[in-house]
Amino acid sequence: MIKFSNIFIDRNLFTCSGLGTIFTISSIPTWYATLVKPSFSPPNWLFGPVWTILYILMGISLALVVSKGVKSKKIREALMLFGVQLILNAIWSPIFFGAKALLLSLMVIVLMWILF
């Protein structure tokens, strides 16, 4: 059974996804549309549904892990890595879409890959 603490964690995931949305929505039809993208780049309308599903699945996954307890060292380490990934994920959209800092956003992605 999912506890109240898991719902609180899921709410934090929702907040992080909302932060990215603030910067993303206004930039997609303007700045992002002007970028030269590869042919395999997904259509702009796909971002919203994909990120929504991604954060919902992250919340469910986190709730399932936390429901097993946090006494195990492996679980605590996994939760710490999850938290770092979540923070990096949350700052990527403001860096890429808000600040339009392509190199810095690439560095954040590389860091996420390293921590994966």
Biopython code that builds the backbone (N, CA, C, O; Angstrom):
import numpy as np
from Bio.PDB.StructureBuilder import StructureBuilder

atoms = [
    (1, "MET", "N", (0.850, -1.188, 0.000)),
    (1, "MET", "CA", (0.000, 0.000, 0.000)),
    (1, "MET", "C", (0.885, 1.238, 0.000)),
    (1, "MET", "O", (1.903, 1.278, 0.690)),
    (2, "ILE", "N", (0.504, 2.230, -0.760)),
    (2, "ILE", "CA", (1.275, 3.465, -0.862)),
    (2, "ILE", "C", (0.908, 4.374, 0.303)),
    (2, "ILE", "O", (-0.266, 4.639, 0.559)),
    (3, "LYS", "N", (1.935, 4.844, 1.002)),
    (3, "LYS", "CA", (1.741, 5.669, 2.180)),
    (3, "LYS", "C", (1.673, 7.147, 1.815)),
    (3, "LYS", "O", (1.958, 7.544, 0.685)),
    (4, "PHE", "N", (1.284, 7.955, 2.812)),
    (4, "PHE", "CA", (1.208, 9.405, 2.618)),
    (4, "PHE", "C", (2.560, 9.977, 2.218)),
    (4, "PHE", "O", (2.621, 10.883, 1.387)),
    (5, "SER", "N", (3.653, 9.461, 2.799)),
    (5, "SER", "CA", (4.984, 9.977, 2.470)),
    (5, "SER", "C", (5.294, 9.788, 0.989)),
    (5, "SER", "O", (5.975, 10.616, 0.384)),
    (6, "ASN", "N", (4.795, 8.698, 0.405)),
    (6, "ASN", "CA", (5.005, 8.476, -1.019)),
    (6, "ASN", "C", (4.231, 9.493, -1.859)),
    (6, "ASN", "O", (4.713, 9.946, -2.897)),
    (7, "ILE", "N", (3.051, 9.840, -1.411)),
    (7, "ILE", "CA", (2.277, 10.865, -2.119)),
    (7, "ILE", "C", (3.007, 12.196, -2.036)),
    (7, "ILE", "O", (3.028, 12.949, -3.009)),
    (8, "PHE", "N", (3.608, 12.498, -0.883)),
    (8, "PHE", "CA", (4.388, 13.728, -0.720)),
    (8, "PHE", "C", (5.565, 13.738, -1.690)),
    (8, "PHE", "O", (5.850, 14.761, -2.313)),
    (9, "ILE", "N", (6.249, 12.602, -1.819)),
    (9, "ILE", "CA", (7.373, 12.489, -2.751)),
    (9, "ILE", "C", (6.879, 12.694, -4.178)),
    (9, "ILE", "O", (7.507, 13.413, -4.955)),
    (10, "ASP", "N", (5.769, 12.071, -4.524)),
    (10, "ASP", "CA", (5.213, 12.225, -5.867)),
    (10, "ASP", "C", (4.838, 13.673, -6.143)),
    (10, "ASP", "O", (4.978, 14.149, -7.270)),
    (11, "ARG", "N", (4.363, 14.373, -5.123)),
    (11, "ARG", "CA", (4.042, 15.798, -5.298)),
    (11, "ARG", "C", (5.302, 16.590, -5.617)),
    (11, "ARG", "O", (5.254, 17.528, -6.413)),
    (12, "ASN", "N", (6.423, 16.229, -5.013)),
    (12, "ASN", "CA", (7.680, 16.902, -5.316)),
    (12, "ASN", "C", (8.113, 16.632, -6.750)),
    (12, "ASN", "O", (8.659, 17.516, -7.410)),
    (13, "LEU", "N", (7.877, 15.425, -7.234)),
    (13, "LEU", "CA", (8.163, 15.120, -8.632)),
    (13, "LEU", "C", (7.300, 15.985, -9.545)),
    (13, "LEU", "O", (7.778, 16.506, -10.553)),
    (14, "PHE", "N", (6.039, 16.132, -9.188)),
    (14, "PHE", "CA", (5.127, 16.956, -9.964)),
    (14, "PHE", "C", (5.616, 18.404, -9.990)),
    (14, "PHE", "O", (5.545, 19.068, -11.024)),
    (15, "THR", "N", (6.111, 18.890, -8.851)),
    (15, "THR", "CA", (6.638, 20.252, -8.769)),
    (15, "THR", "C", (7.842, 20.416, -9.682)),
    (15, "THR", "O", (7.955, 21.421, -10.384)),
    (16, "CYS", "N", (8.744, 19.435, -9.680)),
    (16, "CYS", "CA", (9.923, 19.506, -10.551)),
    (16, "CYS", "C", (9.523, 19.512, -12.021)),
    (16, "CYS", "O", (10.093, 20.253, -12.822)),
    (17, "SER", "N", (8.548, 18.690, -12.371)),
    (17, "SER", "CA", (8.114, 18.674, -13.770)),
    (17, "SER", "C", (7.439, 19.987, -14.140)),
    (17, "SER", "O", (7.577, 20.459, -15.269)),
    (18, "GLY", "N", (6.714, 20.578, -13.202)),
    (18, "GLY", "CA", (6.066, 21.868, -13.455)),
    (18, "GLY", "C", (7.077, 22.982, -13.653)),
    (18, "GLY", "O", (6.863, 23.884, -14.462)),
    (19, "LEU", "N", (8.185, 22.921, -12.911)),
    (19, "LEU", "CA", (9.240, 23.919, -13.074)),
    (19, "LEU", "C", (9.769, 23.914, -14.499)),
    (19, "LEU", "O", (9.958, 24.969, -15.106)),
    (20, "GLY", "N", (10.007, 22.717, -15.030)),
    (20, "GLY", "CA", (10.483, 22.621, -16.408)),
    (20, "GLY", "C", (9.471, 23.145, -17.405)),
    (20, "GLY", "O", (9.836, 23.758, -18.408)),
    (21, "THR", "N", (8.202, 22.905, -17.132)),
    (21, "THR", "CA", (7.137, 23.346, -18.032)),
    (21, "THR", "C", (7.109, 24.861, -18.179)),
    (21, "THR", "O", (6.860, 25.378, -19.268)),
    (22, "ILE", "N", (7.361, 25.567, -17.090)),
    (22, "ILE", "CA", (7.347, 27.036, -17.120)),
    (22, "ILE", "C", (8.298, 27.572, -18.180)),
    (22, "ILE", "O", (7.966, 28.506, -18.910)),
    (23, "PHE", "N", (9.471, 26.978, -18.257)),
    (23, "PHE", "CA", (10.477, 27.453, -19.202)),
    (23, "PHE", "C", (10.292, 26.870, -20.594)),
    (23, "PHE", "O", (10.662, 27.497, -21.587)),
    (24, "THR", "N", (9.726, 25.681, -20.669)),
    (24, "THR", "CA", (9.629, 24.982, -21.941)),
    (24, "THR", "C", (8.511, 25.509, -22.829)),
    (24, "THR", "O", (8.725, 25.741, -24.019)),
    (25, "ILE", "N", (7.333, 25.697, -22.272)),
    (25, "ILE", "CA", (6.152, 26.031, -23.076)),
    (25, "ILE", "C", (6.358, 27.283, -23.925)),
    (25, "ILE", "O", (6.014, 27.292, -25.107)),
    (26, "SER", "N", (6.905, 28.321, -23.342)),
    (26, "SER", "CA", (7.062, 29.561, -24.099)),
    (26, "SER", "C", (8.192, 29.481, -25.121)),
    (26, "SER", "O", (8.176, 30.219, -26.106)),
    (27, "SER", "N", (9.163, 28.612, -24.912)),
    (27, "SER", "CA", (10.316, 28.536, -25.817)),
    (27, "SER", "C", (10.112, 27.614, -27.010)),
    (27, "SER", "O", (10.762, 27.797, -28.040)),
    (28, "ILE", "N", (9.229, 26.632, -26.901)),
    (28, "ILE", "CA", (9.066, 25.675, -28.007)),
    (28, "ILE", "C", (8.569, 26.349, -29.280)),
    (28, "ILE", "O", (9.163, 26.126, -30.335)),
    (29, "PRO", "N", (7.512, 27.163, -29.243)),
    (29, "PRO", "CA", (7.060, 27.762, -30.502)),
    (29, "PRO", "C", (7.951, 28.913, -30.988)),
    (29, "PRO", "O", (7.833, 29.333, -32.139)),
    (30, "THR", "N", (8.820, 29.418, -30.147)),
    (30, "THR", "CA", (9.647, 30.557, -30.535)),
    (30, "THR", "C", (11.094, 30.122, -30.771)),
    (30, "THR", "O", (11.462, 29.770, -31.892)),
    (31, "TRP", "N", (11.894, 30.144, -29.743)),
    (31, "TRP", "CA", (13.330, 29.871, -29.864)),
    (31, "TRP", "C", (13.614, 28.449, -30.338)),
    (31, "TRP", "O", (14.399, 28.260, -31.267)),
    (32, "TYR", "N", (12.995, 27.450, -29.721)),
    (32, "TYR", "CA", (13.265, 26.058, -30.070)),
    (32, "TYR", "C", (12.900, 25.766, -31.526)),
    (32, "TYR", "O", (13.582, 24.990, -32.195)),
    (33, "ALA", "N", (11.843, 26.377, -32.006)),
    (33, "ALA", "CA", (11.399, 26.159, -33.389)),
    (33, "ALA", "C", (12.437, 26.645, -34.397)),
    (33, "ALA", "O", (12.471, 26.172, -35.533)),
    (34, "THR", "N", (13.276, 27.581, -33.988)),
    (34, "THR", "CA", (14.288, 28.124, -34.912)),
    (34, "THR", "C", (15.572, 27.293, -34.958)),
    (34, "THR", "O", (16.409, 27.508, -35.835)),
    (35, "LEU", "N", (15.739, 26.359, -34.038)),
    (35, "LEU", "CA", (16.953, 25.546, -34.018)),
    (35, "LEU", "C", (16.965, 24.568, -35.190)),
    (35, "LEU", "O", (15.924, 24.059, -35.606)),
    (36, "VAL", "N", (18.153, 24.320, -35.708)),
    (36, "VAL", "CA", (18.312, 23.301, -36.737)),
    (36, "VAL", "C", (18.420, 21.963, -36.009)),
    (36, "VAL", "O", (19.357, 21.725, -35.246)),
    (37, "LYS", "N", (17.441, 21.100, -36.262)),
    (37, "LYS", "CA", (17.371, 19.821, -35.549)),
    (37, "LYS", "C", (17.540, 18.674, -36.547)),
    (37, "LYS", "O", (17.254, 18.830, -37.734)),
    (38, "PRO", "N", (18.007, 17.523, -36.059)),
    (38, "PRO", "CA", (18.148, 16.371, -36.960)),
    (38, "PRO", "C", (16.788, 15.850, -37.411)),
    (38, "PRO", "O", (15.759, 16.152, -36.807)),
    (39, "SER", "N", (16.804, 15.083, -38.457)),
    (39, "SER", "CA", (15.554, 14.563, -39.023)),
    (39, "SER", "C", (14.799, 13.663, -38.051)),
    (39, "SER", "O", (13.578, 13.544, -38.147)),
    (40, "PHE", "N", (15.502, 13.030, -37.119)),
    (40, "PHE", "CA", (14.852, 12.124, -36.175)),
    (40, "PHE", "C", (14.324, 12.843, -34.931)),
    (40, "PHE", "O", (13.845, 12.194, -34.001)),
    (41, "SER", "N", (14.405, 14.153, -34.907)),
    (41, "SER", "CA", (13.889, 14.929, -33.782)),
    (41, "SER", "C", (12.369, 14.777, -33.710)),
    (41, "SER", "O", (11.688, 14.904, -34.728)),
    (42, "PRO", "N", (11.835, 14.508, -32.522)),
    (42, "PRO", "CA", (10.381, 14.323, -32.428)),
    (42, "PRO", "C", (9.632, 15.639, -32.655)),
    (42, "PRO", "O", (10.202, 16.716, -32.480)),
    (43, "PRO", "N", (8.366, 15.556, -33.042)),
    (43, "PRO", "CA", (7.587, 16.778, -33.236)),
    (43, "PRO", "C", (7.394, 17.523, -31.911)),
    (43, "PRO", "O", (7.357, 16.909, -30.845)),
    (44, "ASN", "N", (7.273, 18.834, -31.989)),
    (44, "ASN", "CA", (7.166, 19.674, -30.795)),
    (44, "ASN", "C", (6.002, 19.284, -29.885)),
    (44, "ASN", "O", (6.134, 19.345, -28.663)),
    (45, "TRP", "N", (4.868, 18.887, -30.457)),
    (45, "TRP", "CA", (3.682, 18.573, -29.657)),
    (45, "TRP", "C", (3.885, 17.345, -28.782)),
    (45, "TRP", "O", (3.114, 17.119, -27.849)),
    (46, "LEU", "N", (4.911, 16.547, -29.068)),
    (46, "LEU", "CA", (5.140, 15.315, -28.330)),
    (46, "LEU", "C", (5.795, 15.543, -26.965)),
    (46, "LEU", "O", (5.725, 14.671, -26.099)),
    (47, "PHE", "N", (6.427, 16.694, -26.763)),
    (47, "PHE", "CA", (7.136, 16.963, -25.510)),
    (47, "PHE", "C", (6.229, 16.869, -24.289)),
    (47, "PHE", "O", (6.574, 16.197, -23.317)),
    (48, "GLY", "N", (5.102, 17.519, -24.324)),
    (48, "GLY", "CA", (4.190, 17.532, -23.172)),
    (48, "GLY", "C", (3.761, 16.150, -22.736)),
    (48, "GLY", "O", (3.958, 15.795, -21.574)),
    (49, "PRO", "N", (3.181, 15.353, -23.623)),
    (49, "PRO", "CA", (2.743, 14.015, -23.212)),
    (49, "PRO", "C", (3.899, 13.119, -22.737)),
    (49, "PRO", "O", (3.754, 12.389, -21.757)),
    (50, "VAL", "N", (5.034, 13.175, -23.426)),
    (50, "VAL", "CA", (6.155, 12.313, -23.052)),
    (50, "VAL", "C", (6.696, 12.686, -21.677)),
    (50, "VAL", "O", (6.931, 11.804, -20.851)),
    (51, "TRP", "N", (6.898, 13.972, -21.416)),
    (51, "TRP", "CA", (7.422, 14.387, -20.115)),
    (51, "TRP", "C", (6.412, 14.112, -19.004)),
    (51, "TRP", "O", (6.796, 13.767, -17.887)),
    (52, "THR", "N", (5.138, 14.262, -19.303)),
    (52, "THR", "CA", (4.111, 13.950, -18.295)),
    (52, "THR", "C", (4.156, 12.474, -17.923)),
    (52, "THR", "O", (4.157, 12.122, -16.744)),
    (53, "ILE", "N", (4.193, 11.619, -18.934)),
    (53, "ILE", "CA", (4.265, 10.176, -18.683)),
    (53, "ILE", "C", (5.558, 9.828, -17.954)),
    (53, "ILE", "O", (5.548, 9.019, -17.025)),
    (54, "LEU", "N", (6.664, 10.429, -18.366)),
    (54, "LEU", "CA", (7.952, 10.165, -17.731)),
    (54, "LEU", "C", (7.916, 10.472, -16.239)),
    (54, "LEU", "O", (8.343, 9.652, -15.426)),
    (55, "TYR", "N", (7.411, 11.645, -15.875)),
    (55, "TYR", "CA", (7.371, 12.018, -14.459)),
    (55, "TYR", "C", (6.364, 11.184, -13.669)),
    (55, "TYR", "O", (6.596, 10.901, -12.494)),
    (56, "ILE", "N", (5.267, 10.790, -14.281)),
    (56, "ILE", "CA", (4.314, 9.896, -13.603)),
    (56, "ILE", "C", (4.981, 8.555, -13.305)),
    (56, "ILE", "O", (4.864, 8.034, -12.196)),
    (57, "LEU", "N", (5.672, 8.004, -14.283)),
    (57, "LEU", "CA", (6.358, 6.728, -14.078)),
    (57, "LEU", "C", (7.483, 6.848, -13.057)),
    (57, "LEU", "O", (7.714, 5.925, -12.276)),
    (58, "MET", "N", (8.187, 7.985, -13.057)),
    (58, "MET", "CA", (9.224, 8.204, -12.044)),
    (58, "MET", "C", (8.604, 8.225, -10.651)),
    (58, "MET", "O", (9.162, 7.658, -9.712)),
    (59, "GLY", "N", (7.462, 8.871, -10.518)),
    (59, "GLY", "CA", (6.781, 8.930, -9.227)),
    (59, "GLY", "C", (6.323, 7.568, -8.749)),
    (59, "GLY", "O", (6.471, 7.231, -7.575)),
    (60, "ILE", "N", (5.765, 6.785, -9.661)),
    (60, "ILE", "CA", (5.329, 5.433, -9.306)),
    (60, "ILE", "C", (6.531, 4.581, -8.896)),
    (60, "ILE", "O", (6.481, 3.861, -7.898)),
    (61, "SER", "N", (7.600, 4.672, -9.666)),
    (61, "SER", "CA", (8.807, 3.901, -9.350)),
    (61, "SER", "C", (9.358, 4.284, -7.989)),
    (61, "SER", "O", (9.708, 3.418, -7.187)),
    (62, "LEU", "N", (9.434, 5.575, -7.730)),
    (62, "LEU", "CA", (9.952, 6.038, -6.448)),
    (62, "LEU", "C", (9.062, 5.567, -5.296)),
    (62, "LEU", "O", (9.564, 5.130, -4.260)),
    (63, "ALA", "N", (7.756, 5.656, -5.475)),
    (63, "ALA", "CA", (6.825, 5.220, -4.430)),
    (63, "ALA", "C", (6.986, 3.729, -4.146)),
    (63, "ALA", "O", (6.928, 3.309, -2.991)),
    (64, "LEU", "N", (7.187, 2.935, -5.182)),
    (64, "LEU", "CA", (7.370, 1.497, -4.990)),
    (64, "LEU", "C", (8.659, 1.194, -4.229)),
    (64, "LEU", "O", (8.680, 0.322, -3.360)),
    (65, "VAL", "N", (9.728, 1.910, -4.554)),
    (65, "VAL", "CA", (11.002, 1.693, -3.857)),
    (65, "VAL", "C", (10.889, 2.119, -2.400)),
    (65, "VAL", "O", (11.306, 1.384, -1.505)),
    (66, "VAL", "N", (10.327, 3.302, -2.156)),
    (66, "VAL", "CA", (10.209, 3.808, -0.789)),
    (66, "VAL", "C", (9.291, 2.915, 0.037)),
    (66, "VAL", "O", (9.507, 2.763, 1.239)),
    (67, "SER", "N", (8.280, 2.327, -0.575)),
    (67, "SER", "CA", (7.356, 1.471, 0.174)),
    (67, "SER", "C", (8.048, 0.210, 0.697)),
    (67, "SER", "O", (7.543, -0.436, 1.615)),
    (68, "LYS", "N", (9.184, -0.139, 0.126)),
    (68, "LYS", "CA", (9.949, -1.294, 0.602)),
    (68, "LYS", "C", (10.766, -0.955, 1.839)),
    (68, "LYS", "O", (11.318, -1.846, 2.485)),
    (69, "GLY", "N", (10.844, 0.331, 2.171)),
    (69, "GLY", "CA", (11.622, 0.756, 3.336)),
    (69, "GLY", "C", (12.959, 1.328, 2.906)),
    (69, "GLY", "O", (13.436, 1.073, 1.800)),
    (70, "VAL", "N", (13.546, 2.094, 3.787)),
    (70, "VAL", "CA", (14.815, 2.751, 3.460)),
    (70, "VAL", "C", (15.935, 2.305, 4.394)),
    (70, "VAL", "O", (16.929, 3.013, 4.557)),
    (71, "LYS", "N", (15.780, 1.155, 4.997)),
    (71, "LYS", "CA", (16.791, 0.670, 5.932)),
    (71, "LYS", "C", (18.005, 0.086, 5.212)),
    (71, "LYS", "O", (19.116, 0.119, 5.741)),
    (72, "SER", "N", (17.802, -0.435, 4.038)),
    (72, "SER", "CA", (18.895, -1.027, 3.282)),
    (72, "SER", "C", (19.807, 0.060, 2.722)),
    (72, "SER", "O", (19.347, 1.085, 2.219)),
    (73, "LYS", "N", (21.106, -0.189, 2.822)),
    (73, "LYS", "CA", (22.081, 0.768, 2.290)),
    (73, "LYS", "C", (21.919, 0.931, 0.779)),
    (73, "LYS", "O", (22.045, 2.040, 0.258)),
    (74, "LYS", "N", (21.642, -0.159, 0.077)),
    (74, "LYS", "CA", (21.462, -0.099, -1.378)),
    (74, "LYS", "C", (20.262, 0.777, -1.744)),
    (74, "LYS", "O", (20.325, 1.548, -2.701)),
    (75, "ILE", "N", (19.183, 0.660, -0.996)),
    (75, "ILE", "CA", (17.997, 1.467, -1.275)),
    (75, "ILE", "C", (18.297, 2.942, -1.010)),
    (75, "ILE", "O", (17.902, 3.802, -1.797)),
    (76, "ARG", "N", (18.987, 3.240, 0.083)),
    (76, "ARG", "CA", (19.343, 4.642, 0.380)),
    (76, "ARG", "C", (20.257, 5.216, -0.703)),
    (76, "ARG", "O", (20.100, 6.370, -1.100)),
    (77, "GLU", "N", (21.203, 4.419, -1.175)),
    (77, "GLU", "CA", (22.085, 4.879, -2.254)),
    (77, "GLU", "C", (21.284, 5.125, -3.534)),
    (77, "GLU", "O", (21.498, 6.118, -4.229)),
    (78, "ALA", "N", (20.375, 4.222, -3.832)),
    (78, "ALA", "CA", (19.537, 4.383, -5.025)),
    (78, "ALA", "C", (18.677, 5.640, -4.913)),
    (78, "ALA", "O", (18.514, 6.373, -5.888)),
    (79, "LEU", "N", (18.128, 5.888, -3.729)),
    (79, "LEU", "CA", (17.311, 7.088, -3.524)),
    (79, "LEU", "C", (18.147, 8.359, -3.653)),
    (79, "LEU", "O", (17.672, 9.370, -4.172)),
    (80, "MET", "N", (19.392, 8.306, -3.181)),
    (80, "MET", "CA", (20.266, 9.468, -3.313)),
    (80, "MET", "C", (20.559, 9.746, -4.794)),
    (80, "MET", "O", (20.498, 10.894, -5.234)),
    (81, "LEU", "N", (20.875, 8.704, -5.554)),
    (81, "LEU", "CA", (21.113, 8.881, -6.988)),
    (81, "LEU", "C", (19.856, 9.368, -7.700)),
    (81, "LEU", "O", (19.927, 10.201, -8.604)),
    (82, "PHE", "N", (18.711, 8.845, -7.287)),
    (82, "PHE", "CA", (17.439, 9.288, -7.865)),
    (82, "PHE", "C", (17.255, 10.783, -7.607)),
    (82, "PHE", "O", (16.867, 11.531, -8.505)),
    (83, "GLY", "N", (17.537, 11.214, -6.367)),
    (83, "GLY", "CA", (17.400, 12.633, -6.020)),
    (83, "GLY", "C", (18.323, 13.520, -6.833)),
    (83, "GLY", "O", (17.917, 14.589, -7.289)),
    (84, "VAL", "N", (19.565, 13.084, -7.019)),
    (84, "VAL", "CA", (20.518, 13.859, -7.829)),
    (84, "VAL", "C", (20.030, 13.931, -9.274)),
    (84, "VAL", "O", (20.064, 14.994, -9.893)),
    (85, "GLN", "N", (19.571, 12.788, -9.812)),
    (85, "GLN", "CA", (19.039, 12.768, -11.176)),
    (85, "GLN", "C", (17.820, 13.692, -11.305)),
    (85, "GLN", "O", (17.663, 14.390, -12.306)),
    (86, "LEU", "N", (16.974, 13.686, -10.293)),
    (86, "LEU", "CA", (15.787, 14.528, -10.314)),
    (86, "LEU", "C", (16.169, 16.007, -10.324)),
    (86, "LEU", "O", (15.583, 16.799, -11.062)),
    (87, "ILE", "N", (17.140, 16.370, -9.514)),
    (87, "ILE", "CA", (17.604, 17.763, -9.482)),
    (87, "ILE", "C", (18.197, 18.152, -10.829)),
    (87, "ILE", "O", (17.893, 19.223, -11.355)),
    (88, "LEU", "N", (19.041, 17.293, -11.390)),
    (88, "LEU", "CA", (19.630, 17.583, -12.700)),
    (88, "LEU", "C", (18.546, 17.690, -13.768)),
    (88, "LEU", "O", (18.601, 18.558, -14.638)),
    (89, "ASN", "N", (17.563, 16.798, -13.691)),
    (89, "ASN", "CA", (16.443, 16.829, -14.632)),
    (89, "ASN", "C", (15.655, 18.126, -14.490)),
    (89, "ASN", "O", (15.231, 18.721, -15.481)),
    (90, "ALA", "N", (15.467, 18.556, -13.240)),
    (90, "ALA", "CA", (14.682, 19.775, -12.984)),
    (90, "ALA", "C", (15.410, 21.026, -13.456)),
    (90, "ALA", "O", (14.766, 21.979, -13.894)),
    (91, "ILE", "N", (16.745, 21.045, -13.378)),
    (91, "ILE", "CA", (17.461, 22.256, -13.804)),
    (91, "ILE", "C", (17.753, 22.274, -15.298)),
    (91, "ILE", "O", (18.102, 23.319, -15.848)),
    (92, "TRP", "N", (17.613, 21.124, -15.962)),
    (92, "TRP", "CA", (17.945, 21.089, -17.387)),
    (92, "TRP", "C", (17.035, 22.004, -18.216)),
    (92, "TRP", "O", (17.524, 22.773, -19.044)),
    (93, "SER", "N", (15.737, 21.929, -18.004)),
    (93, "SER", "CA", (14.808, 22.743, -18.804)),
    (93, "SER", "C", (15.051, 24.248, -18.636)),
    (93, "SER", "O", (15.096, 24.965, -19.635)),
    (94, "PRO", "N", (15.210, 24.751, -17.397)),
    (94, "PRO", "CA", (15.522, 26.181, -17.269)),
    (94, "PRO", "C", (16.850, 26.562, -17.941)),
    (94, "PRO", "O", (16.989, 27.659, -18.481)),
    (95, "ILE", "N", (17.819, 25.645, -17.900)),
    (95, "ILE", "CA", (19.108, 25.944, -18.544)),
    (95, "ILE", "C", (18.963, 25.934, -20.060)),
    (95, "ILE", "O", (19.427, 26.853, -20.733)),
    (96, "PHE", "N", (18.320, 24.900, -20.602)),
    (96, "PHE", "CA", (18.209, 24.769, -22.054)),
    (96, "PHE", "C", (17.180, 25.736, -22.637)),
    (96, "PHE", "O", (17.497, 26.526, -23.527)),
    (97, "PHE", "N", (15.954, 25.672, -22.135)),
    (97, "PHE", "CA", (14.880, 26.484, -22.706)),
    (97, "PHE", "C", (14.846, 27.907, -22.153)),
    (97, "PHE", "O", (14.521, 28.844, -22.883)),
    (98, "GLY", "N", (15.178, 28.080, -20.875)),
    (98, "GLY", "CA", (15.129, 29.407, -20.260)),
    (98, "GLY", "C", (16.349, 30.247, -20.589)),
    (98, "GLY", "O", (16.231, 31.339, -21.145)),
    (99, "ALA", "N", (17.540, 29.725, -20.236)),
    (99, "ALA", "CA", (18.781, 30.480, -20.462)),
    (99, "ALA", "C", (19.307, 30.291, -21.881)),
    (99, "ALA", "O", (20.165, 31.051, -22.331)),
    (100, "LYS", "N", (18.802, 29.291, -22.581)),
    (100, "LYS", "CA", (19.255, 28.962, -23.936)),
    (100, "LYS", "C", (20.761, 28.707, -23.967)),
    (100, "LYS", "O", (21.454, 29.059, -24.921)),
    (101, "ALA", "N", (21.239, 28.087, -22.898)),
    (101, "ALA", "CA", (22.658, 27.768, -22.745)),
    (101, "ALA", "C", (22.886, 26.337, -23.223)),
    (101, "ALA", "O", (22.801, 25.391, -22.441)),
    (102, "LEU", "N", (23.173, 26.191, -24.496)),
    (102, "LEU", "CA", (23.275, 24.862, -25.094)),
    (102, "LEU", "C", (24.438, 24.055, -24.528)),
    (102, "LEU", "O", (24.280, 22.869, -24.241)),
    (103, "LEU", "N", (25.595, 24.674, -24.363)),
    (103, "LEU", "CA", (26.747, 23.944, -23.849)),
    (103, "LEU", "C", (26.522, 23.498, -22.405)),
    (103, "LEU", "O", (26.815, 22.356, -22.052)),
    (104, "LEU", "N", (26.008, 24.390, -21.583)),
    (104, "LEU", "CA", (25.741, 24.027, -20.185)),
    (104, "LEU", "C", (24.675, 22.938, -20.087)),
    (104, "LEU", "O", (24.787, 22.037, -19.256)),
    (105, "SER", "N", (23.647, 23.013, -20.924)),
    (105, "SER", "CA", (22.615, 21.972, -20.895)),
    (105, "SER", "C", (23.194, 20.633, -21.357)),
    (105, "SER", "O", (22.799, 19.582, -20.852)),
    (106, "LEU", "N", (24.123, 20.666, -22.309)),
    (106, "LEU", "CA", (24.794, 19.434, -22.725)),
    (106, "LEU", "C", (25.621, 18.863, -21.568)),
    (106, "LEU", "O", (25.667, 17.648, -21.375)),
    (107, "MET", "N", (26.259, 19.724, -20.818)),
    (107, "MET", "CA", (27.052, 19.271, -19.676)),
    (107, "MET", "C", (26.156, 18.606, -18.616)),
    (107, "MET", "O", (26.551, 17.619, -17.996)),
    (108, "VAL", "N", (24.968, 19.147, -18.417)),
    (108, "VAL", "CA", (24.021, 18.543, -17.467)),
    (108, "VAL", "C", (23.610, 17.154, -17.955)),
    (108, "VAL", "O", (23.526, 16.219, -17.159)),
    (109, "ILE", "N", (23.356, 17.014, -19.248)),
    (109, "ILE", "CA", (22.978, 15.712, -19.806)),
    (109, "ILE", "C", (24.120, 14.711, -19.648)),
    (109, "ILE", "O", (23.893, 13.561, -19.272)),
    (110, "VAL", "N", (25.344, 15.146, -19.933)),
    (110, "VAL", "CA", (26.496, 14.255, -19.775)),
    (110, "VAL", "C", (26.623, 13.819, -18.314)),
    (110, "VAL", "O", (26.899, 12.651, -18.038)),
    (111, "LEU", "N", (26.427, 14.730, -17.398)),
    (111, "LEU", "CA", (26.475, 14.388, -15.971)),
    (111, "LEU", "C", (25.393, 13.371, -15.611)),
    (111, "LEU", "O", (25.636, 12.455, -14.824)),
    (112, "MET", "N", (24.193, 13.531, -16.187)),
    (112, "MET", "CA", (23.121, 12.554, -15.933)),
    (112, "MET", "C", (23.517, 11.185, -16.471)),
    (112, "MET", "O", (23.252, 10.166, -15.833)),
    (113, "TRP", "N", (24.152, 11.157, -17.645)),
    (113, "TRP", "CA", (24.598, 9.878, -18.220)),
    (113, "TRP", "C", (25.655, 9.222, -17.328)),
    (113, "TRP", "O", (25.623, 8.012, -17.102)),
    (114, "ILE", "N", (26.577, 10.022, -16.832)),
    (114, "ILE", "CA", (27.639, 9.498, -15.961)),
    (114, "ILE", "C", (27.047, 8.889, -14.703)),
    (114, "ILE", "O", (27.478, 7.823, -14.264)),
    (115, "LEU", "N", (26.066, 9.557, -14.122)),
    (115, "LEU", "CA", (25.452, 9.081, -12.885)),
    (115, "LEU", "C", (24.477, 7.937, -13.104)),
    (115, "LEU", "O", (24.047, 7.296, -12.145)),
    (116, "PHE", "N", (24.126, 7.677, -14.352)),
    (116, "PHE", "CA", (23.171, 6.625, -14.643)),
    (116, "PHE", "C", (23.811, 5.301, -14.335)),
    (116, "PHE", "O", (23.183, 4.257, -14.507)),
]
sb = StructureBuilder()
sb.init_structure("model")
sb.init_model(0)
sb.init_chain("A")
sb.init_seg("    ")
for serial, (resi, resn, name, xyz) in enumerate(atoms, 1):
    if name == "N":
        sb.init_residue(resn, " ", resi, " ")
    sb.init_atom(name, np.array(xyz, "f"), 0.0, 1.0, " ", f" {name:<3s}", serial, name[0])
structure = sb.get_structure()
